[in-house]
């Protein structure tokens, strides 16, 4: 027997760590999943996505639940939908997240993947809740440069469409556009290239993590004032900035993304 054969076989047979991933359907999630899969160290048990049960759409992104399901099928990883009510509270979200993650922990999952880049408070909030149930967080794209990350996303061959924009930063014309070099080049200076502050959201339909491409078309564009999107949050009737000089959000533009085979 050749020297090293046993250790090589042991390494090949060593089980990968089972993890789950909080999945928005957008580019940051896709990049995080890509890096996790490229490492070869993990088995992704499922993608967990928060869906507004009333609208049957991904929370904040506005993407149809049916299209989310087709996306997960094209990636070939099981999807776990975490339904929240029409005007979900933080308490409801916390409770449902804890229930779902506790279920996966019992099946041997110890870690949860997130696509966060630099929001320290958000990461701390996630880690506190994971620690409470004995799990840990994995952040594959944490502290990477946003512009370089966007350029890498494009260069890897990912295809993504803008599904939602915050009107304090971007206008209606951006909704429905592809994320490509021209989009990256013409982003306003006050917009984080990856939209990490909520300036925009996206939906990925092709790329290295996909087994097959999704064919979609852009449907109707809809504007929703911030009072409808985030109940209880006050919005001034004044100009486009608040007292701090920062851009002021009045609402969000969404576009309906439709699978090509659907003809509604």
ZAMI-10124 format. One record per atom (N, C-alpha, C, CB): residue in one letter; x negated, y negated, z negated. Coordinates in steps of 0.02 Angstrom, whole numbers, padded with zeros to 5 digits, always signed. Glycine has a CB too. Layout:
<nodes>
AXYZ ...
</nodes>
This chain:
<nodes>
X-00043+00060+00000 X+00000+00000+00000 X-00044-00062+00000 X+00048-00001-00062 X-00028-00108+00045 X-00068-00168+00050 X-00061-00212-00012 X-00049-00208+00112 X-00116-00244-00030 X-00117-00289-00087 X-00068-00347-00076 X-00188-00315-00100 X-00027-00361-00127 X+00019-00418-00122 X+00087-00399-00096 X-00010-00470-00079 X+00096-00336-00073 X+00160-00316-00044 X+00216-00319-00095 X+00155-00247-00016 X+00204-00294-00156 X+00256-00293-00207 X+00277-00363-00226 X+00232-00256-00269 X+00229-00408-00236 X+00247-00477-00256 X+00284-00512-00199 X+00184-00516-00275 X+00265-00497-00137 X+00300-00527-00080 X+00372-00503-00077 X+00265-00510-00014 X+00382-00439-00087 X+00450-00412-00087 X+00491-00440-00145 X+00449-00335-00092 X+00461-00448-00203 X+00497-00476-00260 X+00519-00547-00245 X+00452-00476-00323 X+00475-00586-00212 X+00492-00656-00196 X+00550-00657-00147 X+00431-00693-00166 X+00549-00612-00097 X+00602-00611-00047 X+00669-00590-00077 X+00583-00565+00009 X+00667-00548-00129 X+00728-00523-00159 X+00754-00568-00215 X+00716-00453-00186 X+00714-00616-00236 X+00733-00660-00291 X+00796-00698-00273 X+00677-00708-00309 X+00846-00696-00315 X+00909-00728-00301 X+00902-00804-00303 X+00962-00706-00352 X+00936-00837-00256 X+00937-00910-00255 X+00983-00935-00310 X+00960-00936-00187 X+00969-00995-00335 X+01011-01025-00386 X+01077-01047-00356 X+00975-01085-00419 X+01132-01026-00387 X+01198-01045-00363 X+01215-01116-00386 X+01252-00995-00387 X+01237-01157-00339 X+01255-01226-00355 X+01321-01243-00321 X+01199-01275-00334 X+01352-01298-00343 X+01409-01326-00307 X+01391-01399-00290 X+01474-01323-00350 X+01427-01427-00243 X+01411-01494-00220 X+01473-01538-00217 X+01377-01492-00152 X+01468-01598-00246 X+01521-01647-00238 X+01513-01678-00168 X+01519-01702-00295 X+01563-01669-00127 X+01560-01682-00056 X+01611-01734-00035 X+01570-01617-00015 X+01588-01790-00006 X+01634-01842+00016 X+01653-01834+00090 X+01603-01910+00006 X+01614-01794+00126 X+01623-01788+00198 X+01581-01836+00238 X+01695-01797+00215 X+01545-01881+00202 X+01506-01933+00235 X+01432-01917+00241 X+01514-01996+00199 X+01395-01967+00266 X+01325-01956+00284 X+01280-01943+00225 X+01300-02016+00321 X+01291-01975+00167 X+01247-01963+00109 X+01255-01892+00083 X+01262-02014+00053 X+01318-01868+00084 X+01329-01798+00065 X+01295-01752+00115 X+01405-01783+00063 X+01300-01768+00179 X+01270-01725+00230 X+01194-01722+00223 X+01290-01750+00300 X+01163-01780+00210 X+01091-01781+00201 X+01070-01742+00139 X+01066-01852+00196 X+01109-01748+00086 X+01093-01711+00024 X+01100-01636+00036 X+01140-01733-00033 X+01153-01616+00070 X+01162-01545+00085 X+01105-01519+00129 X+01231-01533+00120 X+01086-01558+00178 X+01032-01538+00222 X+00967-01526+00183 X+01020-01592+00276 X+00951-01571+00137 X+00889-01563+00098 X+00893-01503+00051 X+00875-01627+00059 X+00952-01492+00022 X+00962-01434-00021 X+00953-01369+00018 X+01032-01436-00053 X+00982-01365+00078 X+00977-01305+00119 X+00906-01295+00144 X+01026-01308+00177 X+00873-01350+00161 X+00804-01346+00186 X+00756-01320+00133 X+00781-01414+00210 X+00771-01333+00070 X+00726-01311+00016 X+00723-01235+00011 X+00748-01340-00051 X+00778-01202+00029 X+00781-01130+00026 X+00789-01101-00044 X+00720-01101+00056 X+00799-01145-00093 X+00802-01123-00163 X+00873-01112-00190 X+00767-01174-00206 X+00922-01132-00150 X+00990-01133-00177 X+01041-01099-00132 X+01012-01205-00190 X+01093-01074-00163 X+01151-01048-00129 X+01210-01094-00147 X+01167-00973-00148 X+01239-01127-00097 X+01294-01174-00109 X+01359-01135-00113 X+01298-01228-00054 X+01386-01129-00174 X+01447-01090-00184 X+01508-01124-00154 X+01458-01078-00258 X+01509-01190-00157 X+01566-01226-00128 X+01552-01301-00123 X+01630-01214-00169 X+01592-01334-00082 X+01593-01407-00078 X+01656-01430-00115 X+01593-01431-00003 X+01648-01477-00161 X+01705-01502-00200 X+01721-01572-00177 X+01689-01500-00277 X+01783-01583-00156 X+01804-01649-00131 X+01867-01672-00166 X+01815-01646-00055 X+01867-01736-00187 X+01925-01765-00219 X+01973-01790-00165 X+01904-01824-00266 X+02035-01766-00170 X+02087-01784-00121 X+02147-01813-00157 X+02108-01722-00080 X+02172-01869-00132 X+02233-01898-00158 X+02292-01854-00137 X+02243-01972-00133 X+02324-01823-00186 X+02376-01774-00171 X+02436-01805-00136 X+02400-01740-00235 X+02452-01868-00152 X+02510-01901-00122 X+02498-01914-00047 X+02524-01968-00158 X+02439-01941-00031 X+02424-01958+00039 X+02392-01901+00077 X+02379-02018+00041 X+02368-01850+00041 X+02332-01793+00071 X+02272-01818+00111 X+02380-01752+00116 X+02234-01862+00080 X+02175-01890+00111 X+02118-01895+00060 X+02190-01959+00142 X+02056-01893+00085 X+01998-01899+00041 X+02000-01966+00005 X+01932-01891+00081 X+01992-01965-00060 X+01994-02027-00099 X+01941-02076-00075 X+01983-02011-00174 X+01961-02138-00067 X+01920-02195-00044 X+01902-02191+00030 X+01857-02198-00085 X+01894-02132+00059 X+01875-02127+00129 X+01935-02128+00175 X+01836-02063+00140 X+01993-02104+00151 X+02053-02105+00191 X+02056-02052+00246 X+02061-02172+00222 X+02013-02003+00244 X+02011-01950+00295 X+02061-01895+00278 X+01940-01920+00301 X+02096-01872+00329 X+02148-01820+00320 X+02120-01758+00286 X+02179-01802+00387 X+02159-01729+00242 X+02140-01666+00211 X+02129-01612+00263 X+02194-01644+00161 X+02171-01610+00314 X+02165-01559+00366 X+02099-01565+00404 X+02224-01565+00416 X+02075-01626+00413 X+02011-01636+00447 X+01952-01617+00401 X+02004-01709+00471 X+01959-01631+00337 X+01910-01609+00287 X+01903-01533+00289 X+01930-01633+00216 X+01959-01499+00293 X+01958-01426+00294 X+01924-01400+00357 X+02029-01398+00290 X+01935-01433+00413 X+01902-01413+00475 X+01826-01427+00471 X+01932-01450+00536 X+01808-01481+00438 X+01738-01498+00429 X+01702-01444+00388 X+01730-01566+00395 X+01732-01424+00332 X+01702-01373+00290 X+01696-01306+00328 X+01742-01363+00226 X+01746-01290+00368 X+01745-01229+00407 X+01689-01232+00459 X+01813-01217+00442 X+01677-01290+00489 X+01624-01298+00539 X+01555-01293+00507 X+01631-01365+00575 X+01550-01313+00443 X+01487-01306+00406 X+01479-01235+00380 X+01485-01357+00348 X+01535-01201+00371 X+01537-01132+00347 X+01517-01125+00274 X+01492-01088+00389 X+01544-01171+00233 X+01537-01167+00160 X+01607-01175+00131 X+01487-01222+00132 X+01626-01135+00082 X+01693-01140+00053 X+01707-01209+00025 X+01701-01088-00003 X+01770-01230+00031 X+01791-01295+00008 X+01836-01288-00054 X+01828-01333+00064 X+01822-01329-00104 X+01864-01332-00165 X+01892-01403-00168 X+01823-01314-00231 X+01958-01410-00163 X+01989-01476-00165 X+02011-01492-00236 X+02048-01480-00116 X+01989-01550-00260 X+02010-01574-00325 X+02064-01628-00314 X+01950-01602-00367 X+02126-01609-00323 X+02181-01655-00311 X+02189-01703-00369 X+02247-01617-00299 X+02199-01767-00352 X+02215-01818-00402 X+02280-01852-00381 X+02157-01870-00410 X+02314-01883-00429 X+02378-01914-00415 X+02369-01979-00375 X+02416-01928-00480 X+02424-02007-00352 X+02423-02066-00308 X+02384-02123-00339 X+02493-02088-00293 X+02394-02136-00403 X+02359-02190-00438 X+02319-02160-00496 X+02408-02245-00464 X+02272-02119-00478 X+02233-02080-00527 X+02194-02126-00574 X+02186-02033-00491 X+02190-02104-00637 X+02151-02139-00688 X+02084-02104-00698 X+02190-02143-00756 X+02038-02138-00731 X+01974-02107-00747 X+01983-02046-00792 X+01928-02157-00782 X+02033-02050-00836 X+02046-01994-00882 X+02069-01932-00843 X+02100-02013-00934 X+02112-01943-00794 X+02135-01887-00753 X+02077-01856-00714 X+02191-01909-00704 X+02036-01899-00684 X+01979-01876-00645 X+01932-01835-00689 X+01941-01936-00614 X+01916-01861-00748 X+01870-01827-00794 X+01896-01757-00813 X+01860-01868-00858 X+01960-01754-00828 X+01990-01691-00850 X+01987-01639-00794 X+02062-01702-00873 X+02005-01660-00734 X+02007-01612-00678 X+01937-01592-00657 X+02045-01642-00619 X+01890-01638-00659 X+01821-01621-00643 X+01793-01570-00694 X+01777-01684-00642 X+01808-01582-00757 X+01784-01536-00809 X+01813-01466-00799 X+01802-01562-00878 X+01877-01462-00782 X+01910-01397-00773 X+01879-01359-00715 X+01985-01407-00761 X+01868-01393-00659 X+01840-01360-00600 X+01768-01338-00613 X+01843-01406-00539 X+01728-01381-00641 X+01657-01364-00652 X+01650-01309-00705 X+01618-01425-00673 X+01693-01310-00756 X+01691-01258-00807 X+01706-01190-00776 X+01742-01273-00864 X+01752-01190-00728 X+01769-01127-00692 X+01707-01100-00656 X+01827-01139-00642 X+01671-01144-00621 X+01613-01121-00584 X+01555-01103-00630 X+01590-01174-00534 X+01551-01136-00686 X+01498-01120-00734 X+01506-01048-00759 X+01500-01169-00794 X+01568-01026-00769 X+01582-00958-00791 X+01559-00907-00740 X+01656-00949-00807 X+01555-00928-00676 X+01535-00882-00623 X+01460-00885-00610 X+01573-00896-00560 X+01424-00923-00652 X+01351-00925-00646 X+01321-00987-00616 X+01330-00868-00607 X+01362-01037-00601 X+01337-01100-00574 X+01313-01145-00630 X+01392-01136-00532 X+01252-01169-00624 X+01223-01211-00677 X+01212-01283-00656 X+01158-01182-00700 X+01213-01296-00590 X+01195-01362-00565 X+01246-01388-00514 X+01125-01362-00535 X+01251-01454-00511 X+01297-01488-00466 X+01257-01540-00425 X+01356-01522-00505 X+01267-01541-00360 X+01231-01586-00316 X+01273-01649-00302 X+01213-01551-00250 X+01240-01707-00301 X+01273-01770-00286 X+01231-01808-00233 X+01283-01813-00350 X+01265-01850-00195 X+01231-01888-00142 X+01215-01959-00162 X+01273-01889-00081 X+01207-01972-00226 X+01191-02040-00250 X+01120-02059-00231 X+01201-02045-00326 X+01110-02125-00221 X+01044-02150-00200 X+01010-02192-00253 X+01050-02189-00136 X+01045-02243-00280 X+01011-02286-00328 X+01056-02316-00383 X+00978-02342-00292 X+01119-02298-00386 X+01162-02328-00437 X+01151-02293-00504 X+01237-02322-00415 X+01112-02326-00547 X+01091-02296-00610 X+01151-02280-00656 X+01044-02343-00646 X+01199-02326-00661 X+01257-02315-00705 X+01297-02255-00683 X+01301-02377-00706 X+01305-02247-00618 X+01344-02190-00592 X+01308-02124-00607 X+01356-02197-00516 X+01244-02122-00596 X+01207-02061-00611 X+01211-02044-00686 X+01133-02068-00590 X+01203-02095-00728 X+01206-02084-00799 X+01275-02056-00819 X+01191-02149-00837 X+01327-02085-00790 X+01396-02062-00804 X+01405-01989-00784 X+01447-02106-00766 X+01379-01971-00726 X+01385-01901-00704 X+01347-01854-00751 X+01358-01894-00632 X+01286-01873-00768 X+01244-01829-00809 X+01272-01820-00879 X+01173-01856-00812 X+01302-01872-00906 X+01332-01866-00972 X+01388-01815-00972 X+01359-01934-00995 X+01429-01816-00920 X+01485-01769-00916 X+01462-01698-00901 X+01534-01792-00862 X+01410-01691-00862 X+01383-01624-00849 X+01351-01595-00911 X+01331-01627-00792 X+01315-01636-00948 X+01283-01612-01010 X+01335-01587-01059 X+01242-01669-01042 X+01393-01619-01060 X+01446-01599-01107 X+01472-01529-01094 X+01504-01648-01103 X+01465-01505-01032 X+01488-01437-01016 X+01430-01390-01001 X+01537-01438-00957 X+01369-01412-01017 X+01310-01369-01010 X+01286-01360-00939 X+01326-01303-01038 X+01294-01411-00897 X+01270-01408-00828 X+01221-01465-00815 X+01330-01411-00778 X+01189-01463-00758 X+01141-01515-00740 X+01157-01542-00670 X+01068-01487-00742 X+01131-01602-00656 X+01142-01632-00591 X+01079-01629-00548 X+01163-01704-00600 X+01090-01621-00483 X+01036-01623-00434 X+01050-01682-00387 X+01030-01555-00394 X+01000-01722-00374 X+01008-01783-00334 X+00955-01784-00279 X+01004-01848-00379 X+00966-01749-00224 X+00914-01739-00172 X+00890-01802-00138 X+00939-01692-00121 X+00932-01855-00135 X+00910-01915-00099 X+00900-01974-00146 X+00961-01933-00044 X+00894-01960-00211 X+00887-02012-00261 X+00824-02054-00250 X+00887-01981-00331 X+00833-02120-00250 X+00780-02169-00245 X+00743-02169-00178 X+00730-02158-00300 X+00771-02136-00128 X+00743-02141-00062 X+00762-02209-00032 X+00766-02083-00016 X+00720-02236+00009 X+00734-02301+00040 X+00796-02295+00086 X+00673-02327+00079 X+00845-02339+00075 X+00908-02334+00111 X+00900-02339+00187 X+00956-02388+00088 X+00858-02385+00209 X+00850-02393+00281 X+00814-02333+00311 X+00810-02457+00297 X+00763-02309+00278 X+00728-02250+00302 X+00774-02189+00302 X+00666-02236+00260 X+00817-02185+00251 X+00864-02129+00246 X+00913-02130+00305 X+00901-02131+00180 X+00938-02190+00321 X+00984-02196+00377 X+00950-02179+00443 X+01013-02267+00381 X+00889-02201+00451 X+00851-02185+00512 X+00838-02110+00517 X+00785-02223+00513 X+00823-02078+00460 X+00812-02005+00460 X+00876-01969+00479 X+00787-01981+00392 X+00932-01992+00451 X+00998-01963+00466 X+01010-01963+00542 X+01054-02001+00429 X+00997-02019+00573 X+01008-02026+00645 X+00959-01982+00685 X+01002-02099+00667 X+00895-01983+00665 X+00844-01946+00701 X+00853-01871+00697 X+00776-01965+00675 X+00885-01847+00643 X+00898-01775+00635 X+00954-01750+00681 X+00915-01760+00563 X+00989-01797+00712 X+01043-01777+00757 X+01112-01775+00726 X+01028-01711+00785 X+01119-01803+00665 X+01185-01807+00635 X+01227-01857+00674 X+01180-01827+00560 X+01292-01842+00680 X+01340-01888+00710 X+01393-01904+00659 X+01371-01858+00775 X+01406-01968+00650 X+01454-01989+00599 X+01491-02052+00623 X+01419-02003+00532 X+01553-02058+00601 X+01594-02115+00620 X+01614-02154+00557 X+01657-02092+00659 X+01616-02220+00562 X+01637-02262+00505 X+01712-02255+00496 X+01617-02337+00517 X+01733-02232+00438 X+01805-02220+00426 X+01836-02273+00380 X+01815-02152+00396 X+01795-02313+00346 X+01821-02363+00299 X+01768-02417+00289 X+01841-02331+00232 X+01791-02481+00286 X+01744-02535+00270 X+01775-02581+00218 X+01726-02575+00333 X+01733-02609+00177 X+01753-02661+00128 X+01751-02728+00164 X+01704-02661+00065 X+01808-02763+00165 X+01812-02824+00205 X+01769-02882+00179 X+01883-02846+00210 X+01739-02874+00121 X+01693-02926+00096 X+01627-02923+00134 X+01681-02917+00021 X+01613-02867+00168 X+01549-02857+00200 X+01554-02845+00275 X+01514-02800+00167 X+01605-02809+00296 X+01612-02790+00367 X+01683-02800+00390 X+01590-02716+00377 X+01692-02808+00455 X+01759-02822+00480 X+01790-02762+00516 X+01757-02882+00527 X+01850-02773+00539 X+01890-02720+00571 X+01855-02686+00629 X+01955-02749+00595 X+01816-02724+00668 X+01785-02696+00727 X+01735-02641+00712 X+01750-02751+00765 X+01709-02640+00651 X+01660-02589+00633 X+01693-02521+00621 X+01621-02610+00569 X+01755-02522+00598 X+01790-02459+00584 X+01799-02420+00649 X+01859-02472+00551 X+01781-02357+00648 X+01786-02315+00707 X+01723-02312+00748 X+01842-02339+00750 X+01672-02352+00730 X+01608-02352+00765 X+01565-02293+00743 X+01571-02418+00755 X+01520-02272+00787 X+01473-02219+00770 X+01413-02249+00732 X+01449-02183+00833 X+01384-02210+00688 X+01321-02229+00656 X+01265-02209+00703 X+01312-02195+00585 X+01235-02260+00734 X+01182-02248+00783 X+01129-02303+00774 X+01210-02247+00856 X+01075-02302+00813 X+01024-02353+00805 X+01050-02425+00811 X+00969-02342+00855 X+01099-02436+00854 X+01126-02503+00862 X+01163-02525+00800 X+01173-02506+00922 X+01201-02479+00769 X+01236-02494+00707 X+01186-02512+00653 X+01279-02433+00685 X+01133-02472+00647 X+01082-02485+00596 X+01047-02552+00607 X+01029-02429+00595 X+01035-02569+00670 X+00999-02631+00687 X+01040-02693+00672 X+00979-02630+00760 X+01106-02689+00681 X+01148-02749+00677 X+01184-02756+00610 X+01199-02748+00732 X+01169-02714+00561 X+01201-02721+00496 X+01182-02788+00464 X+01181-02663+00449 X+01230-02824+00435 X+01214-02887+00400 X+01164-02875+00344 X+01278-02920+00373 X+01124-02924+00328 X+01072-02917+00277 X+01099-02901+00208 X+01030-02981+00274 X+01161-02924+00193 X+01189-02912+00127 X+01220-02842+00119 X+01242-02963+00112 X+01219-02803+00173 X+01246-02735+00171 X+01190-02685+00161 X+01286-02720+00236 X+01195-02642+00110 X+01147-02589+00103 X+01152-02543+00164 X+01159-02549+00036 X+01097-02523+00195 X+01099-02483+00256 X+01140-02419+00249 X+01030-02466+00277 X+01141-02390+00189 X+01181-02329+00178 X+01249-02344+00146 X+01142-02281+00133 X+01265-02408+00137 X+01330-02425+00107 X+01336-02401+00035 X+01385-02395+00148 X+01280-02398+00000 X+01280-02370-00068 X+01322-02410-00117 X+01209-02365-00093 X+01333-02473-00103 X+01375-02514-00147 X+01448-02514-00127 X+01350-02586-00147 X+01467-02468-00082 X+01536-02463-00061 X+01554-02507-00002 X+01580-02479-00117 X+01503-02532+00034 X+01516-02576+00091 X+01552-02539+00147 X+01450-02605+00117 X+01536-02476+00156 X+01571-02435+00207 X+01566-02362+00188 X+01540-02448+00278 X+01610-02322+00219 X+01610-02249+00211 X+01612-02217+00280 X+01670-02226+00167 X+01590-02155+00283 X+01585-02122+00348 X+01609-02049+00345 X+01514-02124+00373 X+01618-02021+00404 X+01638-01951+00410 X+01592-01918+00461 X+01713-01943+00432 X+01559-01863+00441 X+01510-01829+00484 X+01544-01772+00522 X+01451-01802+00442 X+01530-01768+00587 X+01562-01716+00627 X+01514-01673+00667 X+01611-01748+00675 X+01449-01686+00661 X+01399-01647+00697 X+01332-01656+00663 X+01396-01667+00772 X+01288-01605+00668 X+01222-01612+00639 X+01193-01546+00616 X+01224-01659+00582 X+01133-01547+00587 X+01097-01487+00567 X+01134-01441+00519 X+01033-01506+00536 X+01179-01467+00477 X+01213-01424+00429 X+01275-01391+00459 X+01233-01465+00367 X+01292-01409+00521 X+01352-01382+00553 X+01337-01320+00594 X+01384-01435+00598 X+01382-01271+00590 X+01378-01212+00633 X+01408-01228+00701 X+01414-01152+00601 X+01456-01274+00702 X+01487-01296+00764 X+01509-01369+00757 X+01546-01251+00783 X+01511-01404+00813 X+01529-01474+00814 X+01605-01482+00807 X+01505-01508+00878 X+01626-01536+00772 X+01696-01554+00769 X+01710-01605+00824 X+01715-01582+00699 X+01767-01598+00858 X+01788-01648+00907 X+01844-01689+00877 X+01810-01614+00974 X+01832-01754+00871 X+01881-01798+00840 X+01892-01860+00884 X+01859-01819+00769 X+01947-01894+00872 X+01960-01958+00905 X+01983-02008+00852 X+02013-01951+00962 X+01973-02072+00866 X+01991-02125+00820 X+02063-02147+00834 X+01943-02185+00827 X+02104-02144+00782 X+02173-02164+00789 X+02185-02235+00764 X+02218-02116+00752 X+02242-02245+00733 X+02263-02311+00709 X+02217-02340+00655 X+02334-02308+00682 X+02207-02405+00657 X+02171-02440+00605 X+02220-02473+00557 X+02122-02493+00635 X+02208-02465+00492 X+02254-02489+00441 X+02217-02530+00389 X+02290-02429+00407 X+02248-02585+00369 X+02219-02628+00316 X+02258-02619+00252 X+02219-02702+00338 X+02222-02608+00197 X+02254-02602+00132 X+02223-02652+00083 X+02248-02529+00105 X+02263-02698+00057 X+02237-02746+00007 X+02212-02709-00054 X+02291-02797-00013 X+02164-02740-00089 X+02133-02708-00145 X+02183-02692-00201 X+02078-02751-00173 X+02238-02730-00207 X+02288-02715-00259 X+02319-02647-00249 X+02343-02769-00259 X+02327-02626-00186 X+02355-02560-00172 X+02304-02505-00181 X+02383-02559-00102 X+02241-02522-00163 X+02189-02471-00165 X+02164-02459-00236 X+02131-02491-00121 X+02158-02514-00275 X+02135-02508-00344 X+02183-02546-00390 X+02063-02537-00351 X+02238-02514-00411 X+02287-02547-00453 X+02255-02576-00516 X+02342-02499-00473 X+02278-02637-00535 X+02253-02667-00596 X+02194-02712-00587 X+02236-02614-00644 X+02164-02710-00528 X+02105-02751-00515 X+02129-02818-00486 X+02055-02715-00466 X+02107-02873-00515 X+02130-02938-00493 X+02091-02963-00433 X+02124-02988-00550 X+02126-02998-00389 X+02095-03027-00330 X+02115-03099-00325 X+02114-02988-00267 X+02067-03144-00320 X+02082-03215-00316 X+02111-03232-00248 X+02019-03256-00329 X+02151-03284-00246 X+02180-03306-00182 X+02135-03358-00150 X+02250-03333-00192 X+02076-03369-00180 X+02030-03419-00154 X+01991-03395-00095 X+01983-03441-00208 X+01929-03421-00088 X+01887-03405-00030 X+01859-03336-00033 X+01832-03455-00024 X+01807-03324+00008 X+01779-03258+00016 X+01727-03240-00035 X+01750-03251+00082 X+01716-03280-00087 X+01667-03265-00139 X+01698-03277-00208 X+01603-03306-00130 X+01673-03241-00258 X+01696-03254-00326 X+01648-03304-00358 X+01699-03188-00367 X+01655-03315-00423 X+01615-03365-00457 X+01541-03350-00458 X+01638-03373-00525 X+01523-03287-00449 X+01452-03267-00450 X+01417-03280-00384 X+01446-03194-00469 X+01456-03298-00334 X+01427-03309-00268 X+01424-03245-00226 X+01357-03337-00275 X+01444-03189-00255 X+01444-03125-00218 X+01507-03122-00174 X+01442-03065-00267 X+01502-03085-00117 X+01561-03077-00075 X+01619-03047-00115 X+01545-03033-00014 X+01679-03069-00100 X+01738-03047-00138 X+01780-03000-00096 X+01780-03107-00161 X+01796-02943-00123 X+01836-02893-00088 X+01910-02911-00091 X+01824-02824-00117 X+01940-02918-00033 X+02013-02928-00029 X+02048-02862-00013 X+02030-02981+00023 X+02014-02819+00023 X+02045-02755+00041 X+01997-02713+00083 X+02109-02767+00080 X+02024-02660+00113 X+01984-02613+00151 X+02018-02597+00217 X+01973-02548+00110 X+01978-02591+00270 X+02001-02567+00334 X+01987-02492+00339 X+01968-02605+00392 X+02037-02454+00358 X+02030-02382+00369 X+02047-02367+00442 X+02076-02342+00320 X+02019-02313+00468 X+02043-02287+00532 X+02061-02214+00524 X+01989-02297+00588 X+02114-02195+00557 X+02137-02126+00554 X+02096-02084+00603 X+02213-02120+00571 X+02062-02034+00577 X+02022-01989+00618 X+02063-01926+00632 X+01954-01971+00584 X+02068-01907+00694 X+02114-01853+00714 X+02075-01799+00751 X+02171-01880+00758 X+02083-01736+00731 X+02052-01682+00770 X+02078-01683+00842 X+02067-01612+00738 X+02035-01671+00890 X+02054-01676+00961 X+02112-01631+00980 X+01994-01660+01004 X+02117-01573+00946 X+02172-01528+00965 X+02239-01549+00939 X+02157-01459+00940 X+02240-01599+00891 X+02303-01625+00866 X+02329-01680+00912 X+02295-01651+00794 X+02393-01681+00925 X+02421-01730+00970 X+02480-01764+00938 X+02442-01698+01036 X+02468-01797+00881 X+02522-01830+00846 X+02533-01900+00875 X+02506-01835+00771 
</nodes>
